């Protein structure tokens, strides 16, 4: 077994879990910040004729719903990351072969 793959996998799973927990709990406003940045990046994809004006008020009205969805995705990501860490720990303790892609 290559040790660096196990360590890299554990670090990656821990990072994914922490990001998921930060999104799920809206730690220091990270979910709202993420959705504001995502909405700003996606706003350039809207095709608006030059003679038409679209106010940004609709974006502010939709923000709470998107933040809630982002928090739900964060919770799912956190659960998957924690399950993967538990699986890695179980495989290390029992001595089972850890599946790697080469």
N, C-alpha and C positions, 0 to 999 in steps of 0.2 A: 504494500500500500504506500502510495506517495503521500507523505505528510503534508506537503505544501498545498495539495488539493483540498485536504480536509480542513486545514486552517483557512484557506481562501474561501471555502464554502461556508464555514462557520462565521467568518467576518461578514460575508455577503448577506447571509441570513439574518444576522444581528442588525445590519444596517437597514435591511428591508423592514424588519420588525419595528425598528425605531422610527423610520419614516412613516410607516402605517400608524403607529401609536400617536405620532405628532399630528398627523392628519385627522385621525379619529377623535382626538381630544381637543383639537384646535389649539394646540399649545402655542401660546404667544401669537395667536392669530395667523398661524401658518396656513390653515385651510382657506381662510378668506384671502390671504395674500396670493396663494396659489391660483384661486379662481379668478381674482382680478387680473393677474398676469396672463392667465389662459384666455380670458375673454378679450383682453387687449390684443393679444396675438392673433386671435381668431377674427377680430373685427376687420382686419384688412382683407379677409377673404370674402366679405359681403360685397356684392356688386350693386352699387348705387349709382344711378345716372347722375351726371353733374348738375342737373337742374332740380334735383330732389334733395331735400334736407331730412335726415333722420336724427331726431334728438337721442341723446344717450340716457334719457330717463328710463327707458325700457330696460336697459342693461342693469341699472341700479335696482329696479323692481325684481328682476330675475335672479339677482345675486344670492339672496338667502336660500332659494331652492337649489342652486348649484353648489353652494357651500354644504348644504345638507347631503347632497349626493356625493360630494367629495369626501365628506366625513364617513359616509357608509363604505365607500371604496377603501378608505384608509383603514377602517375596522377589518374589512376582509383581507387586506394586504397584511395587517398585523397578525391576524389569526393564521394565515398561511405561513408567514415567516416563523412564528413560534412553533407551529406544528413541524416545520422542517428542522428547526433546532432540536426539538424533542426527539425526532426520528434519528438525527445524527448522533445525539447523545446515547440513545438506546443501542444503535448499531456499534458505537464505540465500546460501550460497557459489555455487551454480549459477545463482541468479537465477530459479528457478522461482516460479510464483505460489503464495502461501501461502493455503490455503483458509480463509476466514473465514465466519462466519455473521452475517448482518445482519438 
